[in-house]
Amino acid sequence: MDFLPVSLRLFSIYNNLFTRRKIDFLPVRMNGVKVYAGFWKRFRAGVVDGLIIIPLVYLFLWLKSFNITLAIAITILSTILFMMYSVFFNARFGGTLGKLAVGIRITKPDGSRIGWTEAWKRSSVDLGFAFIILIVQVWALTQVDPMYYASHGWLKHGKLLREYTPAWYSSISVLQQIWLWSEVIVLLFNKRKRAIHDFIAGTVVIHKEFVDAVAIYNKLPEQKDKQLTPDAFLEDMFSEAPE
């Protein structure tokens, strides 16, 4: 009997039975069930977020119509609010209200919860764009005559402010479009459906039931870990799941 293969086999049995093996990534499918949330599920989450945010956008536009001073204050406040919406909900709850509503969560590759670090990294590019836009908008507001601004309705303020934005500002919109479509293309063409911001933050977006399963496994007493490895535990939990 060859000693080396037997030794390796014994080590493998020991590793599976008596240690908790780290999962680098959850499998793409678990007994026929997709683990990672695809484009359309994430799109539906975005629609829900839009339905929540759009009424606030119109409210802020209306408030900004009264005078320049209030417009500057509301611009700063609303930008901070919208910037923090994703960061806060992602860090505290694993997803925005839209993601929570459609049953998907942002996690680390092994299915565990993300924290503030991942949430900030995930939104870093969008935060950069938002900060640049904020600076330009505030600067444009300071260039407009207050009386002239007040004499125009809120529907015309956007066109008015565009007259005072720097020439290079249009390139920001182009860069935003490039970023958006790059995100979509990358998401569509990798098996774990990760967008660029997921690669930046080291995150994935998975269906809620798998998050719950990982959380249950992580709470198991150490003696129970001797019975099933993480992968085997998840396979066992979803063994009866339909295709």
Protein Blocks (a to p, Z undefined) as FASTA:
>chain_A
ZZklmmmmmmmmmmmmmcccddfbacfbgghiafbdcfklmmmmmmmmmmmmmmmmmmmm
mmmmmpmmlmmmmmmmmmmmmmmmmmmmmmmnopafklmmnopacddfkopacdfklmmm
mmmmmmmmmmmmmmmmmmmmmmpcfklmmmpcfklmmmmmmmmpcfklmmmmmmmmmmmm
mmmmmmmmcfklpafklmmnopacddfklmmmmmmmmmpcfklmmmpcfklmmmmmmmmp
cZZ
